[in-house]
Amino acid sequence: MRQIIVQFGGTGDLAQKKLYPAYLNLLKKGYDITIIALGRRYPDRRTFLSNMELTGDTEFLKHLDYVQYDMTDFKGIENLEHKIDDIIDCAAEIELLYYIALQPSLYEEAIKQINIIDSHITCKVSKKIIVEKPFGFDSESARRYNEILSQAFTDKEIYRIDHYLGKEFMQNLLIMRFHNDIIRSIWNNRTIESIQIIFDETHGVDQRLGFYGKIGVVRDTIQNHILQIVTYLTMSEPASFSPEDIATEKIKVLRSIKPIQEFRLGSYESLGAESGKSLHTPTYAALKLHVNTFYYAGIPIYIRTGKMQKNAVSQIYVKFKNTTKTVLNNSEIVENGVIINIHPELTIDISMNLKQPNTSWKSKSVKFRFNHSETFGVNTPEAYEQIVEKILQSDKSLFPTMQEILESWRIVNPMLHETQDIEIYPDQSLPEFAEGMMEKDNQTWFAG
């Protein structure tokens, strides 16, 4: 089947850095796809290709077209209609995929224009629509956007993207937990003391203030990426790895989480300096939540995430209870833990205590490591390549359902309407409130 991807936001960073490389690799795998990039910026295909630096792979360029498209100008719709007519062969089986890499506020107009385009297609085609996160700005807008999409597409045809679900570490969480009896038996509140999720980034957001200024850290990472990670860490074993069974267990987790009350927000000191603007959009957050299910109730989950930090850290730390230290009255005995490093490479460490040589029964904490690139090679598919391939295959296993999205908005709702002062933290430093939250619980952030 021939598949035509209509790429809204075709001149943006996401398309250039992630989607076009993914499309190239999928073409090499044998998928029959044609991409129509849409954008206001460039008047023609030649200018588009040269400015987007897409002049390398000649075979890929044969499958990449461009239409100057201004959503405020009806001429753009006509141009796109003509381009689709030129490409479609009515004798072949065709599927149209509308990829909306736009701000959610533009969804409604985009859907109206897609409906106009669809009404003029005379061939029999199937269709899908792909929308990027964040899906809405809160629960109310998410429902409204879903109603807008439902005017033109069935739920089966709607793919709501959270690209973290396409990352190998996310899928490995489920395999690690449910394909290993030794892990399954200890992954509960009888043995786990706490969980930490740390996502620190070194870059700022001044290059995309127009977008980031409207969403902030809660909408950018917590409502989607972080809460999806929480579901993978604490969901019960699904009946199968089908999209429906996985979603069922994830929704149970999300429904068990109360709206977040323990949190603080911050903004890095130089935010807006490059553009001369004074902004206080939250760029950092620290929070604590609980999953109130039978096997995970009582385990605090500490989360910190944000921009302009000294070191890039993408890490999950599962800390196990240290009964041995208490029984033997030896404070030098270190707790066991599972450390999942996501960036710059995927590793999973299990820390244990073994005898230190030339000592009298003194133990030392050591790590047993799985390194993804050493075991499977460095050329495993990037997240967006896996995501797009699943869409082409009509496989919804890596996509959050609408119910998951609404539950996530419910959970973060207090963070969206916070009235307390946003802490201004120096560039490349951890906000004071992140350390303070841990000190309050007599905990420290993992730094191993």
C-alpha positions as CSV (number, residue, x, y, z in Angstrom):
1,M,0.0,0.0,0.0
2,R,1.2,3.5,-0.9
3,Q,1.2,5.9,2.0
4,I,1.3,9.7,1.6
5,I,2.4,11.7,4.7
6,V,1.1,15.3,4.7
7,Q,3.6,17.0,7.0
8,F,2.1,20.1,8.7
9,G,4.9,22.0,10.3
10,G,7.2,20.7,7.6
11,T,9.8,23.4,8.0
12,G,10.1,23.1,11.8
13,D,12.9,21.7,14.0
14,L,11.0,18.5,14.7
15,A,10.5,17.7,11.1
16,Q,14.1,18.5,10.2
17,K,15.9,16.8,13.1
18,K,13.7,13.9,13.8
19,L,11.0,13.1,11.2
20,Y,12.9,13.4,7.9
21,P,15.7,11.1,9.2
22,A,13.0,8.7,10.3
23,Y,11.3,8.8,6.9
24,L,14.6,8.2,5.2
25,N,15.4,5.1,7.2
26,L,11.9,3.8,6.7
27,L,12.2,4.2,2.9
28,K,15.4,2.2,3.2
29,K,13.4,-0.5,4.9
30,G,11.1,-0.7,1.9
31,Y,8.1,1.3,3.0
32,D,6.4,3.0,0.0
33,I,5.9,6.5,1.4
34,T,5.7,10.0,-0.1
35,I,6.1,13.1,2.1
36,I,4.5,16.4,1.3
37,A,6.1,19.0,3.5
38,L,3.9,22.1,4.3
39,G,5.3,25.4,5.4
40,R,4.9,29.2,5.0
41,R,8.6,30.0,5.0
42,Y,9.8,28.9,1.5
43,P,8.2,29.8,-1.8
44,D,9.2,26.5,-3.6
45,R,10.7,23.1,-3.3
46,R,14.2,24.1,-4.4
47,T,14.4,26.8,-1.7
48,F,12.9,24.5,0.9
49,L,15.5,21.7,0.2
50,S,18.5,24.0,0.2
51,N,17.5,25.9,3.4
52,M,16.5,22.7,5.3
53,E,19.8,21.1,4.3
54,L,18.0,18.2,2.7
55,T,20.2,17.8,-0.4
56,G,22.1,14.6,0.5
57,D,20.2,11.4,-0.2
58,T,18.9,11.6,-3.8
59,E,16.6,8.6,-3.3
60,F,15.0,10.2,-0.3
61,L,14.5,13.5,-2.2
62,K,12.5,11.6,-4.9
63,H,9.9,10.9,-2.2
64,L,9.9,14.4,-0.6
65,D,7.8,17.2,-2.0
66,Y,6.9,20.7,-0.7
67,V,3.9,23.0,-0.8
68,Q,4.0,26.5,0.4
69,Y,1.1,26.5,2.8
70,D,-0.3,29.4,4.9
71,M,-3.2,28.3,7.0
72,T,-4.7,31.8,6.7
73,D,-4.7,31.7,2.9
74,F,-7.2,29.5,1.0
75,K,-4.7,29.3,-1.9
76,G,-2.6,27.0,0.2
77,I,-5.5,24.5,0.4
78,E,-5.9,24.6,-3.3
79,N,-2.1,24.0,-3.8
80,L,-2.2,21.0,-1.5
81,E,-5.2,19.6,-3.2
82,H,-3.5,19.8,-6.6
83,K,-0.3,18.2,-5.2
84,I,-2.3,15.3,-3.7
85,D,-4.1,14.8,-7.0
86,D,-0.8,14.7,-8.9
87,I,0.6,12.0,-6.6
88,I,-2.5,9.8,-6.1
89,D,-3.0,6.9,-8.5
90,C,-6.6,5.9,-8.2
91,A,-5.7,2.4,-9.3
92,A,-3.5,1.8,-6.2
93,E,-4.4,1.4,-2.6
94,I,-3.7,4.7,-0.9
95,E,-3.5,5.9,2.7
96,L,-3.2,9.6,3.6
97,L,-1.5,10.4,6.9
98,Y,-1.9,13.9,8.2
99,Y,1.0,14.7,10.6
100,I,0.1,17.7,12.7
101,A,3.4,19.1,14.1
102,L,1.7,22.4,15.1
103,Q,0.7,24.1,18.3
104,P,-2.6,22.6,19.7
105,S,-4.3,26.0,19.3
106,L,-4.1,25.4,15.5
107,Y,-5.7,22.0,15.6
108,E,-9.2,23.3,14.9
109,E,-8.3,25.2,11.8
110,A,-6.1,22.4,10.6
111,I,-9.0,19.9,10.9
112,K,-11.3,22.2,9.0
113,Q,-8.8,22.4,6.2
114,I,-8.2,18.7,6.1
115,N,-12.0,18.2,5.8
116,I,-12.1,20.5,2.8
117,I,-9.1,18.6,1.2
118,D,-10.7,15.2,1.9
119,S,-14.0,16.3,0.3
120,H,-12.3,16.9,-3.0
121,I,-10.5,13.6,-3.2
122,T,-12.3,11.4,-5.7
123,C,-10.3,8.3,-5.2
124,K,-11.0,5.8,-2.4
125,V,-8.4,6.4,0.3
126,S,-8.0,5.5,4.0
127,K,-6.6,8.1,6.4
128,K,-5.0,8.7,9.7
129,I,-4.1,11.8,11.7
130,I,-1.0,12.1,14.0
131,V,-0.9,14.8,16.6
132,E,2.1,15.8,18.7
133,K,2.2,16.4,22.5
134,P,1.1,18.3,24.5
135,F,-2.4,17.2,23.6
136,G,-4.2,20.4,24.8
137,F,-3.2,22.7,27.6
138,D,-5.4,21.2,30.3
139,S,-8.3,18.7,30.7
140,E,-10.9,21.1,29.2
141,S,-8.9,21.9,26.1
142,A,-7.8,18.3,25.6
143,R,-11.5,17.3,25.5
144,R,-12.3,20.1,23.0
145,Y,-9.4,19.1,20.7
146,N,-10.5,15.5,20.8
147,E,-14.0,16.5,19.8
148,I,-12.5,18.5,16.9
149,L,-10.5,15.5,15.8
150,S,-13.5,13.2,16.1
151,Q,-15.4,15.3,13.6
152,A,-13.1,14.0,10.8
153,F,-11.5,10.9,12.3
154,T,-12.4,7.8,14.3
155,D,-10.4,7.1,17.4
156,K,-8.8,4.2,15.6
157,E,-7.4,6.7,13.0
158,I,-6.1,9.1,15.7
159,Y,-2.5,8.7,16.8
160,R,-1.5,10.9,19.8
161,I,2.2,11.0,20.1
162,D,4.5,10.8,23.1
163,H,7.8,10.0,21.5
164,Y,9.2,8.7,24.8
165,L,7.1,5.6,24.3
166,G,9.2,4.9,21.2
167,K,12.4,4.9,23.2
168,E,14.1,1.5,23.8
169,F,14.4,2.1,27.5
170,M,10.6,2.5,27.9
171,Q,9.9,-0.8,26.2
172,N,12.8,-2.4,28.1
173,L,11.1,-1.4,31.4
174,L,8.2,-3.7,30.6
175,I,10.4,-6.6,29.4
176,M,12.7,-6.2,32.4
177,R,9.8,-6.3,34.8
178,F,7.6,-8.9,33.2
179,H,10.0,-11.3,31.5
180,N,12.2,-11.9,34.6
181,D,10.9,-13.7,37.6
182,I,13.6,-12.4,39.9
183,I,12.6,-8.8,39.2
184,R,8.9,-9.5,39.3
185,S,9.2,-10.9,42.8
186,I,10.9,-7.9,44.3
187,W,9.1,-5.1,42.4
188,N,6.6,-4.0,45.0
189,N,6.2,-2.0,48.2
190,R,7.4,-4.9,50.4
191,T,10.9,-4.3,49.1
192,I,11.1,-0.9,47.3
193,E,11.7,2.1,49.6
194,S,11.4,4.9,47.0
195,I,11.8,5.8,43.3
196,Q,13.5,8.8,41.8
197,I,13.0,10.1,38.2
198,I,15.6,12.7,37.2
199,F,15.5,14.5,33.9
200,D,17.9,17.4,33.9
201,E,18.8,19.2,30.6
202,T,21.7,21.6,30.0
203,H,20.1,23.7,27.3
204,G,17.7,26.6,27.7
205,V,14.5,27.4,25.8
206,D,15.3,30.9,24.4
207,Q,15.5,29.5,20.9
208,R,11.8,28.4,21.1
209,L,10.3,30.9,23.5
210,G,7.3,31.4,21.3
211,F,6.3,27.8,21.9
212,Y,7.8,27.0,25.3
213,G,6.6,30.3,26.8
214,K,3.0,29.0,26.4
215,I,3.5,25.5,27.8
216,G,6.3,25.5,30.5
217,V,7.9,22.5,32.1
218,V,4.6,20.8,33.3
219,R,3.1,20.6,29.9
220,D,6.4,19.9,28.2
221,T,7.5,16.9,30.1
222,I,5.6,16.0,33.3
223,Q,2.0,15.6,32.0
224,N,3.3,13.3,29.2
225,H,6.8,11.8,29.4
226,I,7.1,11.6,33.2
227,L,3.7,10.2,33.9
228,Q,4.1,7.7,31.2
229,I,7.4,6.5,32.8
230,V,5.5,6.3,36.2
231,T,2.9,4.0,34.6
232,Y,5.6,1.7,33.1
233,L,7.4,1.5,36.5
234,T,4.2,0.7,38.5
235,M,1.6,-0.9,36.2
236,S,0.5,-4.5,36.9
237,E,1.4,-7.2,34.4
238,P,-1.0,-6.9,31.4
239,A,-2.8,-9.9,30.1
240,S,-0.8,-9.5,26.9
241,F,1.4,-6.9,25.2
242,S,-1.5,-5.7,23.0
243,P,-2.2,-2.0,23.0
244,E,-5.5,-2.5,24.7
245,D,-4.2,-4.6,27.6
246,I,-1.2,-2.3,28.2
247,A,-3.5,0.7,28.2
248,T,-5.9,-0.9,30.7
249,E,-3.1,-1.3,33.2
250,K,-1.7,2.1,32.6
251,I,-5.1,3.7,33.2
252,K,-5.4,1.9,36.5
253,V,-2.1,3.5,37.7
254,L,-3.1,7.0,36.6
255,R,-6.5,6.7,38.2
256,S,-4.8,5.8,41.5
257,I,-2.7,9.0,41.6
258,K,-4.2,12.0,43.4
259,P,-3.7,15.5,41.9
260,I,-0.2,16.5,42.8
261,Q,0.1,18.7,45.9
262,E,3.8,18.5,46.9
263,F,5.6,20.4,44.2
264,R,7.6,23.6,43.5
265,L,8.4,25.4,40.2
266,G,11.4,27.5,39.1
267,S,12.7,29.5,36.2
268,Y,16.3,29.9,35.2
269,E,17.9,33.3,35.7
270,S,18.7,34.2,32.1
271,L,15.4,33.1,30.6
272,G,14.4,35.6,27.9
273,A,17.8,37.5,28.0
274,E,18.6,36.7,24.4
275,S,15.4,38.3,23.2
276,G,15.3,41.1,25.8
277,K,12.1,39.7,27.4
278,S,11.4,39.3,31.0
279,L,9.6,35.9,31.5
280,H,8.8,33.7,34.4
281,T,7.6,30.6,32.5
282,P,8.4,27.6,34.7
283,T,11.4,25.8,33.4
284,Y,12.0,23.5,36.4
285,A,9.9,21.4,38.7
286,A,10.4,19.1,41.6
287,L,7.5,17.0,42.9
288,K,6.4,14.0,44.9
289,L,3.6,11.6,44.1
290,H,2.2,8.2,45.2
291,V,0.7,5.4,43.2
292,N,-2.1,4.2,45.5
293,T,-2.4,0.6,44.3
294,F,-2.0,-2.6,46.4
295,Y,1.5,-3.3,45.3
296,Y,2.9,0.3,45.3
297,A,1.0,2.2,48.0
298,G,3.4,3.9,50.3
299,I,6.3,4.2,47.9
300,P,7.2,7.9,47.4
301,I,8.1,8.8,43.8
302,Y,10.4,11.8,43.7
303,I,10.6,13.7,40.4
304,R,12.8,16.5,39.2
305,T,13.0,17.9,35.7
306,G,14.0,21.0,33.9
307,K,16.3,23.2,31.8
308,M,19.7,24.9,32.1
309,Q,21.4,22.5,34.4
310,K,25.1,21.9,34.8
311,N,24.9,18.2,33.7
312,A,22.5,16.4,31.4
313,V,21.0,13.5,33.5
314,S,18.2,11.2,32.4
315,Q,17.9,8.6,35.1
316,I,15.6,6.4,37.1
317,Y,16.7,5.1,40.5
318,V,14.7,2.4,42.3
319,K,15.9,2.3,45.9
320,F,15.3,-0.9,47.9
321,K,14.8,-1.1,51.6
322,N,18.0,-1.6,53.6
323,T,17.0,-4.1,56.3
324,T,20.5,-5.5,56.5
325,K,22.0,-2.3,57.7
326,T,19.5,-2.2,60.6
327,V,19.8,-5.9,61.5
328,L,23.6,-5.8,61.5
329,N,23.8,-2.3,62.9
330,N,26.3,-1.3,60.3
331,S,25.7,2.1,58.6
332,E,28.3,1.3,56.0
333,I,26.1,-1.3,54.3
334,V,24.7,0.4,51.2
335,E,21.1,-0.2,49.9
336,N,20.5,-2.2,46.8
337,G,19.1,-0.4,43.8
338,V,18.3,-0.5,40.1
339,I,19.7,2.4,38.1
340,I,18.4,3.0,34.6
341,N,20.5,5.5,32.7
342,I,18.7,6.8,29.6
343,H,21.1,9.5,28.3
344,P,23.7,9.6,26.7
345,E,23.4,5.8,26.4
346,L,21.0,3.2,27.7
347,T,22.4,1.2,30.6
348,I,20.7,-0.7,33.4
349,D,22.7,-1.3,36.6
350,I,21.9,-3.4,39.6
351,S,23.8,-2.4,42.7
352,M,24.8,-5.1,45.2
353,N,27.2,-5.5,48.1
354,L,30.2,-7.9,47.8
355,K,33.2,-8.5,49.9
356,Q,36.0,-6.0,49.6
357,P,39.4,-7.8,49.1
358,N,41.9,-7.8,51.9
359,T,39.3,-6.9,54.5
360,S,37.6,-8.7,57.4
361,W,34.1,-9.1,56.0
362,K,33.8,-5.6,54.8
363,S,31.4,-5.1,51.9
364,K,31.5,-2.7,49.0
365,S,28.7,-1.7,46.7
366,V,29.3,-2.9,43.1
367,K,27.2,-2.6,39.9
368,F,26.2,-5.3,37.4
369,R,25.7,-3.5,34.1
370,F,23.7,-4.1,31.0
371,N,24.8,-1.7,28.2
372,H,22.3,-1.6,25.3
373,S,24.8,-0.5,22.6
374,E,27.4,-3.1,23.6
375,T,24.8,-5.9,23.6
376,F,22.6,-5.0,20.6
377,G,24.8,-2.5,18.7
378,V,24.4,1.3,18.3
379,N,22.2,1.3,15.3
380,T,18.9,0.4,16.9
381,P,16.0,2.6,15.6
382,E,15.6,6.1,17.1
383,A,12.4,6.8,18.9
384,Y,10.6,8.7,16.1
385,E,11.5,6.0,13.6
386,Q,9.8,3.4,15.8
387,I,6.9,5.7,16.4
388,V,6.3,6.4,12.6
389,E,6.8,2.7,11.7
390,K,4.1,1.7,14.2
391,I,1.8,4.3,12.6
392,L,2.5,2.9,9.1
393,Q,1.7,-0.6,10.4
394,S,-1.5,0.6,12.2
395,D,-0.1,-0.6,15.5
396,K,-1.2,1.6,18.4
397,S,0.9,0.0,21.1
398,L,3.2,3.0,21.6
399,F,0.5,5.7,21.8
400,P,-1.3,7.0,24.8
401,T,-5.1,6.7,24.8
402,M,-7.4,9.6,25.3
403,Q,-8.3,8.3,28.7
404,E,-4.6,8.3,29.7
405,I,-4.2,11.9,28.6
406,L,-7.3,13.1,30.5
407,E,-6.1,11.3,33.7
408,S,-2.7,12.9,33.3
409,W,-4.2,16.4,33.0
410,R,-6.2,15.7,36.1
411,I,-3.0,14.7,38.0
412,V,-1.0,17.8,37.1
413,N,-3.9,20.3,37.3
414,P,-2.7,21.9,40.6
415,M,0.7,22.6,39.0
416,L,-1.0,24.5,36.1
417,H,-2.7,26.9,38.5
418,E,0.0,27.4,41.1
419,T,-0.1,30.9,42.7
420,Q,3.1,30.6,44.8
421,D,6.2,32.4,43.7
422,I,8.3,30.8,41.1
423,E,11.9,30.5,42.3
424,I,14.5,32.1,40.1
425,Y,17.5,29.8,40.1
426,P,21.0,30.6,38.7
427,D,21.9,29.0,35.3
428,Q,23.5,25.6,35.6
429,S,22.4,25.0,39.2
430,L,19.8,23.0,40.9
431,P,16.9,25.1,42.4
432,E,17.0,25.2,46.2
433,F,13.5,23.8,46.4
434,A,14.6,20.5,44.7
435,E,17.1,19.8,47.5
436,G,14.7,21.1,50.1
437,M,12.0,18.6,49.1
438,M,14.4,15.7,49.7
439,E,15.8,17.0,52.9
440,K,12.3,17.3,54.3
441,D,11.9,13.5,53.8
442,N,15.5,12.8,55.0
443,Q,16.3,11.7,51.4
444,T,19.0,12.7,48.9
445,W,19.0,12.7,45.1
446,F,20.8,9.8,43.6
447,A,24.1,10.9,42.0
448,G,25.9,7.6,41.1
